[in-house]
Every structure is written in C-alpha cells, then in structure tokens.
Amino acid sequence: MLPSLFDFGFASILYLFLAYILGMGLWQFRQIRLLNENEESVHARSLVPLGWAAVAMGFVALIQRYREAFDLIEAAGDISPSIVASAMSAALSYPTLGLLCLAISFLFKYFNQ
C-alpha cells in the first residue's frame, strides 16, 4: 500500500521523485534508441542517486510517522493494537515508495546502457 497522492509533505515529494525518474528515464531511453539508429554515441546520466535520495526521504518519513504514532499512543493513554497497527502500516508505505523509485532508477540504468 502506497501513501495517498494527496498527502502533502513527504508523499508528494516522493511522488515527484517517481514522476521525474519515470519521465527522465523514458526520455533517455527514447533518445538513446533514436541516436543508436544513427550510430551516434550517447551517455545518459544515471538516475540512481535520485533513487537513493527517495529511499532516504522514505526512511525520514517513516521516522516522522512513528513519532506521530507515539504521540497518538501517549495522548490515548493506552497501547491499543489497532492504533499501533494502523500507524505502522501507514508509516511503512513511505520506504516502500522510496524503494520503488530506487528499483525503477536501477531498471533505467540497466536499459539505458
């Protein structure tokens, strides 16, 4: 489960990373294929550093969501399994989105070489 697209903050930044990686990777793929037909050499920039930045951003969001969950547990005064489970499932979606960005950037690195 990925975070909502309309969740402002970390989710919107991660979705921007994903859109940029997809757009730039497809553009590079197209340019390389067109120039290979003309037998010209092209060097595509790697998108992997952006993927790693997305992973780091996802783990920062994870820590922030856990902190918010602990604040909710403290405000409730009780450790309810439903509060903990909902907070953990919402928080784990951010690193998942970051790792998805990294995986796609590695795919484009592989295909654009």
N, CA, C and O atoms as CSV, one atom per row, in Angstrom:
chain,resi,resn,atom,element,x,y,z
A,1,MET,N,N,0.845,-1.174,0.000
A,1,MET,CA,C,0.000,0.000,0.000
A,1,MET,C,C,0.891,1.238,0.000
A,1,MET,O,O,1.760,1.389,0.859
A,2,LEU,N,N,0.671,2.106,-0.954
A,2,LEU,CA,C,1.451,3.327,-1.076
A,2,LEU,C,C,0.704,4.492,-0.432
A,2,LEU,O,O,-0.519,4.450,-0.303
A,3,PRO,N,N,1.430,5.525,-0.031
A,3,PRO,CA,C,0.745,6.677,0.572
A,3,PRO,C,C,-0.149,7.374,-0.449
A,3,PRO,O,O,0.034,7.242,-1.659
A,4,SER,N,N,-1.099,8.103,0.063
A,4,SER,CA,C,-2.029,8.818,-0.797
A,4,SER,C,C,-1.303,9.892,-1.584
A,4,SER,O,O,-0.383,10.535,-1.079
A,5,LEU,N,N,-1.722,10.079,-2.815
A,5,LEU,CA,C,-1.129,11.098,-3.657
A,5,LEU,C,C,-1.407,12.493,-3.111
A,5,LEU,O,O,-0.624,13.416,-3.335
A,6,PHE,N,N,-2.507,12.648,-2.403
A,6,PHE,CA,C,-2.909,13.954,-1.896
A,6,PHE,C,C,-2.413,14.210,-0.480
A,6,PHE,O,O,-2.791,15.210,0.130
A,7,ASP,N,N,-1.579,13.333,0.051
A,7,ASP,CA,C,-0.979,13.534,1.359
A,7,ASP,C,C,0.222,14.451,1.175
A,7,ASP,O,O,1.274,14.020,0.702
A,8,PHE,N,N,0.063,15.702,1.546
A,8,PHE,CA,C,1.113,16.683,1.313
A,8,PHE,C,C,2.285,16.431,2.246
A,8,PHE,O,O,2.113,15.885,3.335
A,9,GLY,N,N,3.429,16.814,1.833
A,9,GLY,CA,C,4.633,16.594,2.624
A,9,GLY,C,C,5.524,15.584,1.935
A,9,GLY,O,O,5.853,15.721,0.757
A,10,PHE,N,N,5.907,14.571,2.686
A,10,PHE,CA,C,6.849,13.581,2.169
A,10,PHE,C,C,6.274,12.794,0.996
A,10,PHE,O,O,6.997,12.474,0.053
A,11,ALA,N,N,4.998,12.483,1.044
A,11,ALA,CA,C,4.410,11.688,-0.037
A,11,ALA,C,C,4.444,12.442,-1.359
A,11,ALA,O,O,4.751,11.856,-2.397
A,12,SER,N,N,4.133,13.724,-1.332
A,12,SER,CA,C,4.150,14.486,-2.581
A,12,SER,C,C,5.571,14.604,-3.132
A,12,SER,O,O,5.762,14.567,-4.347
A,13,ILE,N,N,6.571,14.746,-2.254
A,13,ILE,CA,C,7.958,14.805,-2.710
A,13,ILE,C,C,8.370,13.470,-3.313
A,13,ILE,O,O,9.029,13.438,-4.351
A,14,LEU,N,N,7.988,12.369,-2.673
A,14,LEU,CA,C,8.340,11.059,-3.197
A,14,LEU,C,C,7.657,10.784,-4.537
A,14,LEU,O,O,8.262,10.188,-5.428
A,15,TYR,N,N,6.411,11.212,-4.685
A,15,TYR,CA,C,5.734,11.037,-5.971
A,15,TYR,C,C,6.364,11.912,-7.053
A,15,TYR,O,O,6.386,11.526,-8.221
A,16,LEU,N,N,6.875,13.088,-6.678
A,16,LEU,CA,C,7.598,13.915,-7.646
A,16,LEU,C,C,8.895,13.232,-8.079
A,16,LEU,O,O,9.249,13.253,-9.258
A,17,PHE,N,N,9.605,12.625,-7.116
A,17,PHE,CA,C,10.792,11.846,-7.461
A,17,PHE,C,C,10.424,10.731,-8.439
A,17,PHE,O,O,11.114,10.525,-9.438
A,18,LEU,N,N,9.345,10.017,-8.152
A,18,LEU,CA,C,8.919,8.916,-9.011
A,18,LEU,C,C,8.568,9.407,-10.409
A,18,LEU,O,O,8.964,8.799,-11.403
A,19,ALA,N,N,7.824,10.509,-10.485
A,19,ALA,CA,C,7.444,11.046,-11.793
A,19,ALA,C,C,8.671,11.519,-12.567
A,19,ALA,O,O,8.758,11.308,-13.777
A,20,TYR,N,N,9.618,12.155,-11.882
A,20,TYR,CA,C,10.821,12.632,-12.562
A,20,TYR,C,C,11.667,11.464,-13.061
A,20,TYR,O,O,12.163,11.484,-14.187
A,21,ILE,N,N,11.827,10.448,-12.216
A,21,ILE,CA,C,12.620,9.280,-12.617
A,21,ILE,C,C,11.972,8.586,-13.806
A,21,ILE,O,O,12.668,8.204,-14.748
A,22,LEU,N,N,10.662,8.417,-13.781
A,22,LEU,CA,C,9.973,7.786,-14.916
A,22,LEU,C,C,10.082,8.638,-16.178
A,22,LEU,O,O,10.391,8.126,-17.254
A,23,GLY,N,N,9.829,9.931,-16.043
A,23,GLY,CA,C,9.878,10.809,-17.207
A,23,GLY,C,C,11.266,10.907,-17.808
A,23,GLY,O,O,11.435,10.762,-19.018
A,24,MET,N,N,12.259,11.152,-16.970
A,24,MET,CA,C,13.627,11.295,-17.464
A,24,MET,C,C,14.169,9.967,-17.993
A,24,MET,O,O,14.884,9.941,-18.994
A,25,GLY,N,N,13.831,8.875,-17.326
A,25,GLY,CA,C,14.283,7.568,-17.794
A,25,GLY,C,C,13.700,7.214,-19.149
A,25,GLY,O,O,14.408,6.703,-20.017
A,26,LEU,N,N,12.419,7.480,-19.337
A,26,LEU,CA,C,11.799,7.206,-20.639
A,26,LEU,C,C,12.348,8.131,-21.719
A,26,LEU,O,O,12.543,7.708,-22.859
A,27,TRP,N,N,12.598,9.394,-21.368
A,27,TRP,CA,C,13.167,10.319,-22.332
A,27,TRP,C,C,14.574,9.873,-22.742
A,27,TRP,O,O,14.913,9.889,-23.925
A,28,GLN,N,N,15.390,9.475,-21.759
A,28,GLN,CA,C,16.731,8.982,-22.071
A,28,GLN,C,C,16.660,7.720,-22.933
A,28,GLN,O,O,17.422,7.573,-23.888
A,29,PHE,N,N,15.748,6.817,-22.594
A,29,PHE,CA,C,15.587,5.591,-23.364
A,29,PHE,C,C,15.250,5.909,-24.822
A,29,PHE,O,O,15.807,5.313,-25.743
A,30,ARG,N,N,14.336,6.850,-25.014
A,30,ARG,CA,C,13.933,7.243,-26.359
A,30,ARG,C,C,15.108,7.877,-27.101
A,30,ARG,O,O,15.355,7.566,-28.266
A,31,GLN,N,N,15.827,8.767,-26.422
A,31,GLN,CA,C,16.954,9.438,-27.075
A,31,GLN,C,C,18.045,8.439,-27.464
A,31,GLN,O,O,18.605,8.519,-28.558
A,32,ILE,N,N,18.338,7.518,-26.582
A,32,ILE,CA,C,19.379,6.526,-26.862
A,32,ILE,C,C,18.976,5.642,-28.037
A,32,ILE,O,O,19.802,5.336,-28.897
A,33,ARG,N,N,17.721,5.234,-28.076
A,33,ARG,CA,C,17.273,4.371,-29.176
A,33,ARG,C,C,17.268,5.116,-30.504
A,33,ARG,O,O,17.620,4.541,-31.533
A,34,LEU,N,N,16.872,6.391,-30.496
A,34,LEU,CA,C,16.874,7.170,-31.738
A,34,LEU,C,C,18.293,7.429,-32.217
A,34,LEU,O,O,18.563,7.348,-33.415
A,35,LEU,N,N,19.207,7.740,-31.298
A,35,LEU,CA,C,20.569,8.036,-31.699
A,35,LEU,C,C,21.337,6.779,-32.057
A,35,LEU,O,O,22.276,6.838,-32.850
A,36,ASN,N,N,20.958,5.643,-31.490
A,36,ASN,CA,C,21.606,4.384,-31.868
A,36,ASN,C,C,21.266,4.005,-33.305
A,36,ASN,O,O,22.060,3.341,-33.971
A,37,GLU,N,N,20.101,4.417,-33.789
A,37,GLU,CA,C,19.758,4.175,-35.180
A,37,GLU,C,C,20.681,4.959,-36.100
A,37,GLU,O,O,20.992,4.515,-37.205
A,38,ASN,N,N,21.118,6.131,-35.639
A,38,ASN,CA,C,22.039,6.959,-36.419
A,38,ASN,C,C,23.499,6.622,-36.113
A,38,ASN,O,O,24.412,7.263,-36.633
A,39,GLU,N,N,23.708,5.620,-35.272
A,39,GLU,CA,C,25.034,5.146,-34.868
A,39,GLU,C,C,25.862,6.234,-34.196
A,39,GLU,O,O,27.063,6.354,-34.437
A,40,GLU,N,N,25.213,7.019,-33.358
A,40,GLU,CA,C,25.903,8.030,-32.568
A,40,GLU,C,C,26.028,7.532,-31.138
A,40,GLU,O,O,25.215,6.732,-30.674
A,41,SER,N,N,27.038,8.004,-30.452
A,41,SER,CA,C,27.263,7.601,-29.069
A,41,SER,C,C,26.568,8.577,-28.117
A,41,SER,O,O,26.645,9.793,-28.288
A,42,VAL,N,N,25.893,8.022,-27.122
A,42,VAL,CA,C,25.175,8.842,-26.146
A,42,VAL,C,C,25.522,8.360,-24.756
A,42,VAL,O,O,25.604,7.159,-24.501
A,43,HIS,N,N,25.725,9.315,-23.857
A,43,HIS,CA,C,25.959,8.972,-22.456
A,43,HIS,C,C,24.793,9.507,-21.636
A,43,HIS,O,O,24.612,10.721,-21.536
A,44,ALA,N,N,24.006,8.620,-21.053
A,44,ALA,CA,C,22.856,9.018,-20.252
A,44,ALA,C,C,23.282,9.189,-18.801
A,44,ALA,O,O,24.085,8.416,-18.280
A,45,ARG,N,N,22.738,10.204,-18.164
A,45,ARG,CA,C,23.021,10.418,-16.749
A,45,ARG,C,C,22.276,9.382,-15.921
A,45,ARG,O,O,21.158,8.980,-16.243
A,46,SER,N,N,22.923,8.968,-14.861
A,46,SER,CA,C,22.327,7.953,-14.001
A,46,SER,C,C,21.250,8.574,-13.119
A,46,SER,O,O,21.418,9.672,-12.588
A,47,LEU,N,N,20.152,7.859,-12.974
A,47,LEU,CA,C,19.062,8.291,-12.103
A,47,LEU,C,C,19.132,7.619,-10.738
A,47,LEU,O,O,18.274,7.851,-9.885
A,48,VAL,N,N,20.149,6.788,-10.527
A,48,VAL,CA,C,20.281,6.044,-9.275
A,48,VAL,C,C,20.454,6.964,-8.064
A,48,VAL,O,O,19.868,6.678,-7.020
A,49,PRO,N,N,21.234,8.065,-8.150
A,49,PRO,CA,C,21.302,8.946,-6.976
A,49,PRO,C,C,19.946,9.510,-6.564
A,49,PRO,O,O,19.690,9.698,-5.374
A,50,LEU,N,N,19.077,9.780,-7.533
A,50,LEU,CA,C,17.726,10.216,-7.180
A,50,LEU,C,C,16.946,9.102,-6.499
A,50,LEU,O,O,16.149,9.361,-5.597
A,51,GLY,N,N,17.169,7.874,-6.924
A,51,GLY,CA,C,16.528,6.736,-6.272
A,51,GLY,C,C,16.984,6.593,-4.833
A,51,GLY,O,O,16.175,6.336,-3.942
A,52,TRP,N,N,18.294,6.761,-4.602
A,52,TRP,CA,C,18.796,6.689,-3.230
A,52,TRP,C,C,18.268,7.843,-2.388
A,52,TRP,O,O,17.995,7.665,-1.201
A,53,ALA,N,N,18.120,9.024,-2.986
A,53,ALA,CA,C,17.542,10.158,-2.250
A,53,ALA,C,C,16.090,9.866,-1.874
A,53,ALA,O,O,15.637,10.243,-0.794
A,54,ALA,N,N,15.373,9.204,-2.757
A,54,ALA,CA,C,13.985,8.834,-2.455
A,54,ALA,C,C,13.922,7.821,-1.317
A,54,ALA,O,O,13.028,7.890,-0.474
A,55,VAL,N,N,14.861,6.884,-1.287
A,55,VAL,CA,C,14.902,5.905,-0.188
A,55,VAL,C,C,15.175,6.629,1.131
A,55,VAL,O,O,14.524,6.357,2.140
A,56,ALA,N,N,16.137,7.547,1.119
A,56,ALA,CA,C,16.443,8.303,2.343
A,56,ALA,C,C,15.232,9.116,2.788
A,56,ALA,O,O,14.925,9.168,3.979
A,57,MET,N,N,14.544,9.747,1.843
A,57,MET,CA,C,13.353,10.528,2.167
A,57,MET,C,C,12.258,9.619,2.729
A,57,MET,O,O,11.530,10.013,3.641
A,58,GLY,N,N,12.141,8.418,2.192
A,58,GLY,CA,C,11.148,7.474,2.697
A,58,GLY,C,C,11.420,7.061,4.135
A,58,GLY,O,O,10.490,6.914,4.928
A,59,PHE,N,N,12.703,6.871,4.479
A,59,PHE,CA,C,13.011,6.495,5.860
A,59,PHE,C,C,12.865,7.668,6.821
A,59,PHE,O,O,12.536,7.467,7.991
A,60,VAL,N,N,13.101,8.880,6.351
A,60,VAL,CA,C,12.841,10.056,7.191
A,60,VAL,C,C,11.341,10.174,7.466
A,60,VAL,O,O,10.932,10.476,8.587
A,61,ALA,N,N,10.530,9.933,6.439
A,61,ALA,CA,C,9.070,9.960,6.620
A,61,ALA,C,C,8.617,8.851,7.564
A,61,ALA,O,O,7.692,9.047,8.351
A,62,LEU,N,N,9.267,7.682,7.490
A,62,LEU,CA,C,8.945,6.580,8.393
A,62,LEU,C,C,9.167,7.000,9.846
A,62,LEU,O,O,8.317,6.757,10.702
A,63,ILE,N,N,10.293,7.621,10.115
A,63,ILE,CA,C,10.595,8.049,11.474
A,63,ILE,C,C,9.610,9.116,11.938
A,63,ILE,O,O,9.177,9.101,13.091
A,64,GLN,N,N,9.250,10.044,11.046
A,64,GLN,CA,C,8.281,11.072,11.415
A,64,GLN,C,C,6.922,10.453,11.727
A,64,GLN,O,O,6.278,10.839,12.703
A,65,ARG,N,N,6.481,9.503,10.916
A,65,ARG,CA,C,5.183,8.860,11.157
A,65,ARG,C,C,5.194,8.044,12.453
A,65,ARG,O,O,4.198,8.012,13.175
A,66,TYR,N,N,6.313,7.391,12.744
A,66,TYR,CA,C,6.410,6.671,14.019
A,66,TYR,C,C,6.340,7.635,15.194
A,66,TYR,O,O,5.705,7.344,16.207
A,67,ARG,N,N,6.995,8.785,15.056
A,67,ARG,CA,C,6.932,9.778,16.129
A,67,ARG,C,C,5.499,10.248,16.335
A,67,ARG,O,O,5.052,10.394,17.473
A,68,GLU,N,N,4.776,10.487,15.247
A,68,GLU,CA,C,3.367,10.872,15.353
A,68,GLU,C,C,2.540,9.762,15.993
A,68,GLU,O,O,1.631,10.034,16.778
A,69,ALA,N,N,2.851,8.518,15.661
A,69,ALA,CA,C,2.118,7.389,16.245
A,69,ALA,C,C,2.362,7.312,17.751
A,69,ALA,O,O,1.434,7.056,18.518
A,70,PHE,N,N,3.597,7.531,18.171
A,70,PHE,CA,C,3.880,7.508,19.605
A,70,PHE,C,C,3.180,8.655,20.328
A,70,PHE,O,O,2.758,8.510,21.476
A,71,ASP,N,N,3.059,9.790,19.654
A,71,ASP,CA,C,2.298,10.896,20.249
A,71,ASP,C,C,0.825,10.536,20.399
A,71,ASP,O,O,0.203,10.881,21.404
A,72,LEU,N,N,0.258,9.843,19.404
A,72,LEU,CA,C,-1.137,9.401,19.493
A,72,LEU,C,C,-1.335,8.381,20.609
A,72,LEU,O,O,-2.335,8.412,21.326
A,73,ILE,N,N,-0.368,7.478,20.743
A,73,ILE,CA,C,-0.462,6.484,21.816
A,73,ILE,C,C,-0.373,7.167,23.169
A,73,ILE,O,O,-1.097,6.806,24.096
A,74,GLU,N,N,0.506,8.148,23.288
A,74,GLU,CA,C,0.633,8.882,24.547
A,74,GLU,C,C,-0.639,9.667,24.859
A,74,GLU,O,O,-1.063,9.724,26.013
A,75,ALA,N,N,-1.249,10.269,23.842
A,75,ALA,CA,C,-2.483,11.024,24.051
A,75,ALA,C,C,-3.631,10.103,24.433
A,75,ALA,O,O,-4.488,10.478,25.234
A,76,ALA,N,N,-3.656,8.896,23.864
A,76,ALA,CA,C,-4.724,7.948,24.192
A,76,ALA,C,C,-4.524,7.364,25.589
A,76,ALA,O,O,-5.489,6.954,26.234
A,77,GLY,N,N,-3.294,7.327,26.051
A,77,GLY,CA,C,-3.017,6.769,27.367
A,77,GLY,C,C,-3.112,5.262,27.406
A,77,GLY,O,O,-3.103,4.670,28.486
A,78,ASP,N,N,-3.202,4.638,26.269
A,78,ASP,CA,C,-3.362,3.193,26.219
A,78,ASP,C,C,-2.705,2.693,24.937
A,78,ASP,O,O,-2.803,3.332,23.889
A,79,ILE,N,N,-2.044,1.563,25.026
A,79,ILE,CA,C,-1.445,0.965,23.834
A,79,ILE,C,C,-2.470,-0.002,23.255
A,79,ILE,O,O,-2.577,-1.158,23.662
A,80,SER,N,N,-3.206,0.515,22.301
A,80,SER,CA,C,-4.205,-0.294,21.628
A,80,SER,C,C,-3.570,-0.933,20.389
A,80,SER,O,O,-2.877,-0.248,19.637
A,81,PRO,N,N,-3.792,-2.211,20.168
A,81,PRO,CA,C,-3.224,-2.842,18.973
A,81,PRO,C,C,-3.696,-2.202,17.668
A,81,PRO,O,O,-2.956,-2.184,16.684
A,82,SER,N,N,-4.900,-1.685,17.654
A,82,SER,CA,C,-5.396,-1.060,16.426
A,82,SER,C,C,-4.661,0.246,16.134
A,82,SER,O,O,-4.397,0.550,14.970
A,83,ILE,N,N,-4.328,1.020,17.158
A,83,ILE,CA,C,-3.580,2.270,16.950
A,83,ILE,C,C,-2.184,1.957,16.432
A,83,ILE,O,O,-1.705,2.589,15.492
A,84,VAL,N,N,-1.539,0.984,17.047
A,84,VAL,CA,C,-0.174,0.627,16.649
A,84,VAL,C,C,-0.162,0.056,15.231
A,84,VAL,O,O,0.698,0.414,14.427
A,85,ALA,N,N,-1.099,-0.819,14.924
A,85,ALA,CA,C,-1.132,-1.444,13.597
A,85,ALA,C,C,-1.423,-0.421,12.503
A,85,ALA,O,O,-0.798,-0.458,11.443
A,86,SER,N,N,-2.351,0.478,12.746
A,86,SER,CA,C,-2.665,1.482,11.718
A,86,SER,C,C,-1.502,2.444,11.514
A,86,SER,O,O,-1.223,2.857,10.389
A,87,ALA,N,N,-0.830,2.800,12.595
A,87,ALA,CA,C,0.318,3.708,12.475
A,87,ALA,C,C,1.474,3.037,11.742
A,87,ALA,O,O,2.139,3.667,10.920
A,88,MET,N,N,1.714,1.765,12.037
A,88,MET,CA,C,2.813,1.062,11.382
A,88,MET,C,C,2.537,0.836,9.902
A,88,MET,O,O,3.439,0.982,9.076
A,89,SER,N,N,1.315,0.486,9.560
A,89,SER,CA,C,1.006,0.248,8.144
A,89,SER,C,C,1.075,1.542,7.354
A,89,SER,O,O,1.497,1.532,6.197
A,90,ALA,N,N,0.673,2.648,7.945
A,90,ALA,CA,C,0.760,3.932,7.244
A,90,ALA,C,C,2.209,4.377,7.107
A,90,ALA,O,O,2.589,4.957,6.090
A,91,ALA,N,N,3.011,4.111,8.118
A,91,ALA,CA,C,4.407,4.559,8.095
A,91,ALA,C,C,5.258,3.729,7.137
A,91,ALA,O,O,6.182,4.265,6.526
A,92,LEU,N,N,4.975,2.455,6.993
A,92,LEU,CA,C,5.799,1.590,6.145
A,92,LEU,C,C,5.572,1.823,4.652
A,92,LEU,O,O,6.331,1.317,3.825
A,93,SER,N,N,4.552,2.569,4.308
A,93,SER,CA,C,4.305,2.825,2.897
A,93,SER,C,C,5.319,3.807,2.307
A,93,SER,O,O,5.566,3.782,1.102
A,94,TYR,N,N,5.906,4.664,3.132
A,94,TYR,CA,C,6.866,5.642,2.619
A,94,TYR,C,C,8.181,5.004,2.172
A,94,TYR,O,O,8.640,5.293,1.067
A,95,PRO,N,N,8.807,4.146,2.987
A,95,PRO,CA,C,10.009,3.483,2.468
A,95,PRO,C,C,9.715,2.581,1.269
A,95,PRO,O,O,10.575,2.392,0.409
A,96,THR,N,N,8.518,2.030,1.211
A,96,THR,CA,C,8.137,1.211,0.064
A,96,THR,C,C,8.139,2.047,-1.211
A,96,THR,O,O,8.619,1.599,-2.253
A,97,LEU,N,N,7.608,3.247,-1.129
A,97,LEU,CA,C,7.599,4.131,-2.288
A,97,LEU,C,C,9.018,4.559,-2.649
A,97,LEU,O,O,9.351,4.661,-3.829
A,98,GLY,N,N,9.855,4.809,-1.650
A,98,GLY,CA,C,11.246,5.150,-1.911
A,98,GLY,C,C,12.003,4.015,-2.571
A,98,GLY,O,O,12.787,4.241,-3.493
A,99,LEU,N,N,11.772,2.790,-2.103
A,99,LEU,CA,C,12.423,1.633,-2.718
A,99,LEU,C,C,11.911,1.375,-4.128
A,99,LEU,O,O,12.660,0.892,-4.977
A,100,LEU,N,N,10.651,1.688,-4.387
A,100,LEU,CA,C,10.115,1.582,-5.746
A,100,LEU,C,C,10.835,2.559,-6.675
A,100,LEU,O,O,11.174,2.210,-7.806
A,101,CYS,N,N,11.065,3.774,-6.200
A,101,CYS,CA,C,11.821,4.756,-7.000
A,101,CYS,C,C,13.225,4.247,-7.290
A,101,CYS,O,O,13.720,4.390,-8.408
A,102,LEU,N,N,13.870,3.654,-6.289
A,102,LEU,CA,C,15.221,3.125,-6.479
A,102,LEU,C,C,15.222,1.982,-7.481
A,102,LEU,O,O,16.099,1.916,-8.343
A,103,ALA,N,N,14.256,1.089,-7.379
A,103,ALA,CA,C,14.191,-0.047,-8.304
A,103,ALA,C,C,13.991,0.427,-9.738
A,103,ALA,O,O,14.619,-0.095,-10.658
A,104,ILE,N,N,13.131,1.401,-9.930
A,104,ILE,CA,C,12.893,1.915,-11.284
A,104,ILE,C,C,14.131,2.621,-11.820
A,104,ILE,O,O,14.440,2.521,-13.007
A,105,SER,N,N,14.845,3.338,-10.946
A,105,SER,CA,C,16.064,4.010,-11.411
A,105,SER,C,C,17.136,2.990,-11.804
A,105,SER,O,O,17.883,3.218,-12.755
A,106,PHE,N,N,17.217,1.866,-11.080
A,106,PHE,CA,C,18.155,0.813,-11.479
A,106,PHE,C,C,17.737,0.161,-12.797
A,106,PHE,O,O,18.589,-0.191,-13.612
A,107,LEU,N,N,16.442,0.001,-13.004
A,107,LEU,CA,C,15.981,-0.553,-14.280
A,107,LEU,C,C,16.368,0.349,-15.447
A,107,LEU,O,O,16.826,-0.130,-16.484
A,108,PHE,N,N,16.183,1.647,-15.275
A,108,PHE,CA,C,16.572,2.565,-16.338
A,108,PHE,C,C,18.084,2.594,-16.526
A,108,PHE,O,O,18.562,2.766,-17.647
A,109,LYS,N,N,18.839,2.430,-15.450
A,109,LYS,CA,C,20.300,2.363,-15.593
A,109,LYS,C,C,20.675,1.152,-16.429
A,109,LYS,O,O,21.554,1.230,-17.287
A,110,TYR,N,N,20.016,0.046,-16.182
A,110,TYR,CA,C,20.299,-1.191,-16.925
A,110,TYR,C,C,19.914,-1.047,-18.399
A,110,TYR,O,O,20.696,-1.390,-19.286
A,111,PHE,N,N,18.701,-0.537,-18.655
A,111,PHE,CA,C,18.212,-0.466,-20.031
A,111,PHE,C,C,18.861,0.655,-20.838
A,111,PHE,O,O,18.915,0.571,-22.065
A,112,ASN,N,N,19.348,1.691,-20.182
A,112,ASN,CA,C,19.900,2.842,-20.914
A,112,ASN,C,C,21.403,2.754,-21.110
A,112,ASN,O,O,22.024,3.732,-21.526
A,113,GLN,N,N,21.994,1.623,-20.826
A,113,GLN,CA,C,23.438,1.479,-21.058
A,113,GLN,C,C,23.707,0.879,-22.404
A,113,GLN,O,O,24.865,0.684,-22.772
